[in-house]
Amino acid sequence: MRWKELEEEQCSIARTLSVIGDRWTLLILRECFMRVRRFEYFQSRLGITRHVLADRLRKLVEAGVLVRVPYQDRPVREEYRLTQKGLDLYPVLMSILKWGDTWRSDSDGVPVLHRHLPCGHVFQPVMACSECGEPVNPREVSVEPGPGITDEDAERYFVYGRHGSAGRATG
């Protein structure tokens, strides 16, 4: 499958990767959630070339994840702010962060702590069921075709042959 074809896939993960599926884009989003908004700050914090940064920011704006907002009139200067679509990526970044804290931290501990301002506690991100509130374990999840998938794609995604099991998360 070609990179540009991801957005056409009948898979929400593939479609999402078509927008945020490279390292620079994820790191730009990390900076956005740390309240970085201006081009020069992204560039200096990430050590990214101007060309690559401009390209990734343009794609995020085109996808509706970021919006350009003027902060100065003369000369006109703009900053990048997360839209609601962008803010909805927070759990994605926090899931990546949780995995990194668990599997990639050194003996000194995690590099960054997150404090929940309303309660004042440092927290660890968790994924919970929207219905019962219990933590979600992949061994306790099944997948099934949804209304937005064609029969052909459902057969491709949910029938694995004799070596796999259809519909049940494994791990």
SEPATOR-491344 format. One record per residue (C-alpha): residue number from 0; x, y, z; chain. Coordinates in Angstrom, 3 decimals. Layout:
BEGIN
@i=NUM | x=X | y=Y | z=Z | ch=A
...
***
This chain:
BEGIN
@i=0 | x=0.000 | y=0.000 | z=0.000 | ch=A
@i=1 | x=1.312 | y=3.439 | z=-0.908 | ch=A
@i=2 | x=1.507 | y=6.216 | z=1.703 | ch=A
@i=3 | x=-1.000 | y=8.413 | z=-0.175 | ch=A
@i=4 | x=-3.494 | y=5.550 | z=-0.289 | ch=A
@i=5 | x=-3.777 | y=5.365 | z=3.513 | ch=A
@i=6 | x=-6.457 | y=8.039 | z=3.671 | ch=A
@i=7 | x=-8.650 | y=5.923 | z=1.365 | ch=A
@i=8 | x=-8.428 | y=2.763 | z=3.503 | ch=A
@i=9 | x=-11.480 | y=1.490 | z=5.361 | ch=A
@i=10 | x=-9.460 | y=1.495 | z=8.569 | ch=A
@i=11 | x=-9.446 | y=4.333 | z=11.085 | ch=A
@i=12 | x=-5.835 | y=3.629 | z=12.056 | ch=A
@i=13 | x=-4.655 | y=3.883 | z=8.430 | ch=A
@i=14 | x=-6.668 | y=7.066 | z=7.897 | ch=A
@i=15 | x=-5.216 | y=8.586 | z=11.065 | ch=A
@i=16 | x=-1.674 | y=7.644 | z=10.011 | ch=A
@i=17 | x=-2.254 | y=9.492 | z=6.747 | ch=A
@i=18 | x=-2.400 | y=12.668 | z=8.867 | ch=A
@i=19 | x=-0.037 | y=12.042 | z=11.822 | ch=A
@i=20 | x=2.002 | y=9.021 | z=10.768 | ch=A
@i=21 | x=5.532 | y=10.374 | z=10.722 | ch=A
@i=22 | x=7.944 | y=11.236 | z=13.519 | ch=A
@i=23 | x=8.154 | y=14.965 | z=12.825 | ch=A
@i=24 | x=4.386 | y=15.389 | z=12.861 | ch=A
@i=25 | x=4.093 | y=13.576 | z=16.182 | ch=A
@i=26 | x=6.879 | y=15.694 | z=17.666 | ch=A
@i=27 | x=5.242 | y=18.881 | z=16.377 | ch=A
@i=28 | x=2.013 | y=17.780 | z=18.053 | ch=A
@i=29 | x=3.923 | y=17.087 | z=21.276 | ch=A
@i=30 | x=5.182 | y=20.665 | z=21.165 | ch=A
@i=31 | x=1.678 | y=21.978 | z=20.470 | ch=A
@i=32 | x=0.430 | y=20.252 | z=23.620 | ch=A
@i=33 | x=3.303 | y=21.908 | z=25.483 | ch=A
@i=34 | x=1.871 | y=25.235 | z=24.223 | ch=A
@i=35 | x=4.468 | y=25.957 | z=21.533 | ch=A
@i=36 | x=2.770 | y=27.959 | z=18.785 | ch=A
@i=37 | x=5.347 | y=29.838 | z=16.728 | ch=A
@i=38 | x=7.368 | y=28.537 | z=13.796 | ch=A
@i=39 | x=10.747 | y=29.645 | z=15.158 | ch=A
@i=40 | x=10.070 | y=27.957 | z=18.508 | ch=A
@i=41 | x=9.110 | y=24.668 | z=16.832 | ch=A
@i=42 | x=12.284 | y=24.874 | z=14.777 | ch=A
@i=43 | x=14.615 | y=25.626 | z=17.675 | ch=A
@i=44 | x=13.069 | y=23.078 | z=20.063 | ch=A
@i=45 | x=12.978 | y=20.255 | z=17.499 | ch=A
@i=46 | x=16.104 | y=20.978 | z=15.458 | ch=A
@i=47 | x=14.019 | y=20.437 | z=12.318 | ch=A
@i=48 | x=14.790 | y=22.068 | z=8.964 | ch=A
@i=49 | x=12.591 | y=24.987 | z=7.901 | ch=A
@i=50 | x=11.462 | y=23.097 | z=4.797 | ch=A
@i=51 | x=10.319 | y=19.979 | z=6.674 | ch=A
@i=52 | x=8.666 | y=22.010 | z=9.430 | ch=A
@i=53 | x=6.783 | y=24.197 | z=6.947 | ch=A
@i=54 | x=5.604 | y=21.096 | z=5.083 | ch=A
@i=55 | x=4.349 | y=19.318 | z=8.230 | ch=A
@i=56 | x=2.629 | y=22.427 | z=9.574 | ch=A
@i=57 | x=0.948 | y=23.002 | z=6.196 | ch=A
@i=58 | x=-0.341 | y=19.420 | z=6.171 | ch=A
@i=59 | x=-1.667 | y=19.732 | z=9.729 | ch=A
@i=60 | x=-3.461 | y=22.968 | z=8.792 | ch=A
@i=61 | x=-4.902 | y=21.359 | z=5.629 | ch=A
@i=62 | x=-6.119 | y=18.408 | z=7.720 | ch=A
@i=63 | x=-7.830 | y=20.775 | z=10.159 | ch=A
@i=64 | x=-5.622 | y=19.719 | z=13.094 | ch=A
@i=65 | x=-4.034 | y=23.168 | z=13.417 | ch=A
@i=66 | x=-5.220 | y=26.632 | z=12.487 | ch=A
@i=67 | x=-3.062 | y=29.662 | z=11.716 | ch=A
@i=68 | x=-3.927 | y=32.662 | z=13.903 | ch=A
@i=69 | x=-2.407 | y=36.135 | z=13.458 | ch=A
@i=70 | x=-0.599 | y=37.462 | z=16.530 | ch=A
@i=71 | x=0.976 | y=40.572 | z=14.955 | ch=A
@i=72 | x=-0.239 | y=42.984 | z=12.282 | ch=A
@i=73 | x=2.901 | y=44.745 | z=11.022 | ch=A
@i=74 | x=4.427 | y=42.685 | z=9.682 | ch=A
@i=75 | x=1.721 | y=40.038 | z=9.706 | ch=A
@i=76 | x=2.845 | y=37.062 | z=11.750 | ch=A
@i=77 | x=0.882 | y=33.954 | z=12.548 | ch=A
@i=78 | x=1.055 | y=31.186 | z=15.095 | ch=A
@i=79 | x=-0.321 | y=27.651 | z=15.018 | ch=A
@i=80 | x=-3.037 | y=26.577 | z=17.415 | ch=A
@i=81 | x=-4.708 | y=23.237 | z=17.918 | ch=A
@i=82 | x=-8.294 | y=22.995 | z=16.686 | ch=A
@i=83 | x=-10.811 | y=20.716 | z=18.404 | ch=A
@i=84 | x=-9.742 | y=18.065 | z=15.906 | ch=A
@i=85 | x=-6.149 | y=18.589 | z=17.074 | ch=A
@i=86 | x=-7.070 | y=18.584 | z=20.767 | ch=A
@i=87 | x=-8.784 | y=15.240 | z=20.201 | ch=A
@i=88 | x=-5.330 | y=13.787 | z=19.422 | ch=A
@i=89 | x=-4.292 | y=14.254 | z=23.070 | ch=A
@i=90 | x=-5.178 | y=10.678 | z=24.079 | ch=A
@i=91 | x=-3.107 | y=9.383 | z=21.142 | ch=A
@i=92 | x=-0.032 | y=11.299 | z=22.285 | ch=A
@i=93 | x=-0.633 | y=10.298 | z=25.908 | ch=A
@i=94 | x=-0.855 | y=6.616 | z=24.900 | ch=A
@i=95 | x=2.482 | y=6.898 | z=23.097 | ch=A
@i=96 | x=3.911 | y=8.682 | z=26.133 | ch=A
@i=97 | x=2.657 | y=5.943 | z=28.485 | ch=A
@i=98 | x=4.283 | y=3.254 | z=26.336 | ch=A
@i=99 | x=7.538 | y=5.228 | z=26.272 | ch=A
@i=100 | x=7.443 | y=5.770 | z=30.049 | ch=A
@i=101 | x=6.891 | y=2.036 | z=30.558 | ch=A
@i=102 | x=9.318 | y=0.593 | z=28.015 | ch=A
@i=103 | x=11.856 | y=3.295 | z=27.119 | ch=A
@i=104 | x=12.637 | y=5.135 | z=30.375 | ch=A
@i=105 | x=16.010 | y=4.698 | z=31.999 | ch=A
@i=106 | x=16.805 | y=3.968 | z=35.639 | ch=A
@i=107 | x=16.385 | y=7.660 | z=36.553 | ch=A
@i=108 | x=12.654 | y=7.433 | z=35.822 | ch=A
@i=109 | x=10.280 | y=9.134 | z=33.428 | ch=A
@i=110 | x=11.449 | y=12.407 | z=31.885 | ch=A
@i=111 | x=8.170 | y=14.351 | z=32.266 | ch=A
@i=112 | x=5.365 | y=14.252 | z=34.821 | ch=A
@i=113 | x=1.785 | y=15.289 | z=34.085 | ch=A
@i=114 | x=-0.342 | y=16.923 | z=36.774 | ch=A
@i=115 | x=-4.142 | y=17.010 | z=36.577 | ch=A
@i=116 | x=-4.894 | y=20.603 | z=37.564 | ch=A
@i=117 | x=-8.436 | y=20.120 | z=38.963 | ch=A
@i=118 | x=-7.335 | y=17.496 | z=41.534 | ch=A
@i=119 | x=-3.660 | y=18.455 | z=41.804 | ch=A
@i=120 | x=-2.329 | y=14.906 | z=41.378 | ch=A
@i=121 | x=0.423 | y=13.663 | z=39.082 | ch=A
@i=122 | x=-1.234 | y=11.021 | z=36.919 | ch=A
@i=123 | x=-0.485 | y=8.221 | z=34.493 | ch=A
@i=124 | x=-2.650 | y=8.007 | z=31.375 | ch=A
@i=125 | x=-5.011 | y=5.042 | z=31.263 | ch=A
@i=126 | x=-7.508 | y=3.844 | z=28.704 | ch=A
@i=127 | x=-10.919 | y=3.044 | z=30.106 | ch=A
@i=128 | x=-14.179 | y=1.740 | z=28.699 | ch=A
@i=129 | x=-16.534 | y=4.617 | z=27.912 | ch=A
@i=130 | x=-19.476 | y=2.574 | z=29.246 | ch=A
@i=131 | x=-18.313 | y=0.972 | z=32.502 | ch=A
@i=132 | x=-15.162 | y=2.968 | z=33.316 | ch=A
@i=133 | x=-12.984 | y=-0.141 | z=33.766 | ch=A
@i=134 | x=-9.455 | y=-0.171 | z=32.301 | ch=A
@i=135 | x=-9.338 | y=-1.684 | z=28.807 | ch=A
@i=136 | x=-7.163 | y=-4.780 | z=28.372 | ch=A
@i=137 | x=-6.619 | y=-5.919 | z=24.763 | ch=A
@i=138 | x=-7.254 | y=-9.540 | z=25.766 | ch=A
@i=139 | x=-10.758 | y=-8.511 | z=26.819 | ch=A
@i=140 | x=-11.706 | y=-6.729 | z=23.583 | ch=A
@i=141 | x=-13.282 | y=-8.134 | z=20.452 | ch=A
@i=142 | x=-13.557 | y=-6.339 | z=17.129 | ch=A
@i=143 | x=-16.408 | y=-6.558 | z=14.664 | ch=A
@i=144 | x=-17.379 | y=-4.855 | z=11.427 | ch=A
@i=145 | x=-18.884 | y=-1.398 | z=11.820 | ch=A
@i=146 | x=-21.379 | y=0.401 | z=9.614 | ch=A
@i=147 | x=-18.652 | y=2.250 | z=7.687 | ch=A
@i=148 | x=-16.919 | y=-0.790 | z=6.167 | ch=A
@i=149 | x=-17.689 | y=-2.549 | z=2.899 | ch=A
@i=150 | x=-18.326 | y=-6.286 | z=2.831 | ch=A
@i=151 | x=-15.121 | y=-6.766 | z=0.809 | ch=A
@i=152 | x=-12.983 | y=-4.904 | z=3.339 | ch=A
@i=153 | x=-14.737 | y=-6.598 | z=6.253 | ch=A
@i=154 | x=-13.759 | y=-9.952 | z=4.789 | ch=A
@i=155 | x=-10.165 | y=-8.762 | z=4.357 | ch=A
@i=156 | x=-9.880 | y=-7.348 | z=7.898 | ch=A
@i=157 | x=-11.828 | y=-9.971 | z=9.821 | ch=A
@i=158 | x=-10.888 | y=-13.285 | z=8.179 | ch=A
@i=159 | x=-7.279 | y=-14.278 | z=8.827 | ch=A
@i=160 | x=-7.161 | y=-17.833 | z=7.595 | ch=A
@i=161 | x=-6.182 | y=-20.863 | z=9.610 | ch=A
@i=162 | x=-3.262 | y=-19.210 | z=11.475 | ch=A
@i=163 | x=-5.165 | y=-16.260 | z=12.912 | ch=A
@i=164 | x=-8.366 | y=-15.680 | z=14.758 | ch=A
@i=165 | x=-11.005 | y=-13.345 | z=13.469 | ch=A
@i=166 | x=-12.415 | y=-10.698 | z=15.732 | ch=A
@i=167 | x=-10.466 | y=-11.373 | z=18.934 | ch=A
@i=168 | x=-7.564 | y=-9.185 | z=20.042 | ch=A
@i=169 | x=-4.439 | y=-11.212 | z=20.746 | ch=A
@i=170 | x=-1.363 | y=-10.511 | z=22.723 | ch=A
***
